[in-house]
Amino acid sequence: MIPLRDVIPSRTTPIVTIAIIGLNVALFLFELSLSAPALQQVLRDHGVTAGRFTWTSVVTSMFLHGGWLHLLGNMVYLWIFGENVEDRLGHGRFLVFYLLCGTTAVLAQAAASPGSLVPIVGSSGAIAGVMGAYFVLYPNSRVLTLVPLIVFWDVVEIPAIFFLGFWFLLPLGSAIGSIARTAVGGAAFWAQAIGFLTGLLAVFLFRRRERLRVEWWSD
């Protein structure tokens, strides 16, 4: 399933969401300009590995990506769900919330694969936190989704609570399954699962109470 947009208009300009997307794209273009050895060095220095852990790499790892699909997938999800969450939290709170979710997600993934030498990069954990917040703030929203139906694709409106709930179960199940398979390497399933749970809980601390009223966003 590929989300296209949600049905709730944002009442404010999502300047932080736009800035984060712009920074991710700019850094990825910088990655493309590097030679293969130089790129590997950047990922080792600024991604997170258990053996070379630094707090600065926790932050920098959130803005690096391993390929076009990795980047585009993350940015689509961030744009669809980030603008509305930023609307409810406010710009400054949203930025802190985003970094908190990303930090928690990266630490969880590093703890789940302590022997891995593969750098952890990507904004999946932080964006999962944004999706967790959206799950709480907009349970009655709907997500316009491109769905494959055997021989063709169709666009369907799916309730956000079902779309996000199904999305969360996928990395959670994979993360739990990875315990039995191996403790090293693999996709960042723990980052996604823990990022989502962090956003689900932390949004209660970050949301602006004056924006909880339905009339803030409804027509």
N, C-alpha and C positions, 0 to 999 in steps of 0.2 A: 504494500500500500504506500502511495506517495501523497503526502498532504500538499494541498495547493494553497489554501488559505482558511482562516476561520471566519465566522459570521459577525464578529463583534468589532465595530470600528474603534480605533484608539482616539481618545479625546485630546491627547498631547502628542507632540512630535517626539518619537523615540530616539533622541539624539545619542544616548549611550549605546543602544542596540546598533544603530547605524555606525557609530564609531568603532565598536567591537568588530563588526563585519568588515569595515574598511581596513582595520589593522590586520585582521586575519588574512584578507586578500592580499594586502601589500606585502606582508611577510612571506606568503606563499610564492608570490611573484619573485621575491628576493631569493627564495629557495631554488626556484627554477633557473635563476641566473648563475648558480654555483656549479662547479664541477662535482662529479660524484664523490670524490674523496673529501672535498670541502663541505659538501652537504652532510655527509656522514659525521664529520667532526662537529658541525653545528648541532645536529640532533643529539650527539653524545654529550655535548657541553650544556645544552639548554633543555634537553628532555630529562625526565626523571628515571634514574636507575637506582636500585637499592644500594649498589656498591659505591656509587658516587653521589650520594644524596646531598642536595643543598636546598635551602628554602627558596632561593631565587629561581632555581630551576622549576620549582613547583608552579610558580607564576608564569614563567616563560614557556613552559611546556603546553599551556593552555592555548597558545597562539601559534603553534606550529602544527603542520599537517603532513601526512605521508603520501598524499596524492590528490588528484582532482576530485574523485568521487568522495573521498574522505572530507575534503573541504566543502564541496557543494552540498552534500547531505547535511552536514552540520549547520551551514549558513541558512539553508532553507528552513530547517526546524527553528533556528534562533529567530529568524525574521517573523515566522508565523506566530510563535508563542511569546517571543521576547517583547514585542511592542506592547502587548496588552498587559503583561506582568509589569513592565516598566511604568505603564500608565497608572497602575494601582499603587506601586511602591514609591514612585518618584525617582528622579534620575540618580541622585547620589546613593540612595538606599539600594537601588537596583544594581549599581556597580559593585557595591560591597557584597550584596547578596550573591551576585554572579561569581565573584572571586572566592567567596566562602564555599559555595557549592563545588566549584572547581577544585579547590584545595582539599576538601574532604574526600572528593572522588579520587583524586590522584593518590592521596595517602592510603586510601583503601585498596587501590589497585596495587600499589607498591608493597603493601603488607601482605596481599594475597599471593604475590609472586616474588618473594624475597631473594631468590636465586637468579632471577632473570637478568640478563645483560642487554636486553632489548630496551632502548629508551621509550618511555611512555610519553607520547605527544598527542595533542588533539584537544578540542574543546567539548568532547562528548559528555564528560561528567558535569561540567558547568551548565551545559544546555539541558541535560537531563534534570538538573535542579530547577531550571526555569520551567520545564514541563511539569515537574511536581508542584510548583507554585500555581501554575495555570489550572491544574487538576483541582486545587482547593478553591481558587478564586472564581473560576468560571465553570462550575460543574454542569450548567445548563447550556453551555455553548455547543456549537456543532462545527465539525471540521470538514471542509470540502475536500474529498479524497479521491485520487485516481486509483481504481481497483481493477486488477486483472480478472477477467471472467472467461477463462478457457481460451477462446479464440479472439477476443477483443477486450478493450479497456472501457470502463465506464466511470463516470464521475458521480460519486455518492456522498450525501451529507451524513456523516457519522457523529453521533453524540460524543463530545469531547471526553466525557468520563469513560466511555468504552474504548475510544481510540487510544487514549493515554494509558488506560489500565492494561489493555492488550500489549501496548508497546513496552510497558514496565515488566510484564511477565516474561517477555522474551529474554532480555539480558539477565533477569533474576534466575530463570531456569538454567540458562547457560552458565552463569556464575556458580550456581550450586553444583551443576554437573561437572564443572572443571575441577572441583575438589577431588573427585574420584579419579579423574584422568591424570592431572599433573598440576604441580604448584608453580610451574615456570612457564612464562611466555603466554602466547595466545592473545585474542582480542580483549579489549578493556571492558569486559562484562561487569566486573565488580565496580569499576568507576561509574558506569551508567546506572547500575542498580543503587549504589550508595548515594550517588549524586541526586537521583530522583527522590530518595527518602529524605535526604537533607533538605531539599527544596520543599518537600511536602510538610516538613515540620518547621523549618526556619521562616517560612512565609508568615507565620502567625506573629513573629517578632518584628518583621520588616514592613508589613503592610501598613498603609496610612489609613487610620480609622475613618477619617472624613471622606475617604473614597470607597468605603464599603457599601454605601447606599446604591441600590439598583439604578436609581436615576442618574448616577454618575456616568454610566455608559449606555444605558438603554435610550431608545428614541421615544 
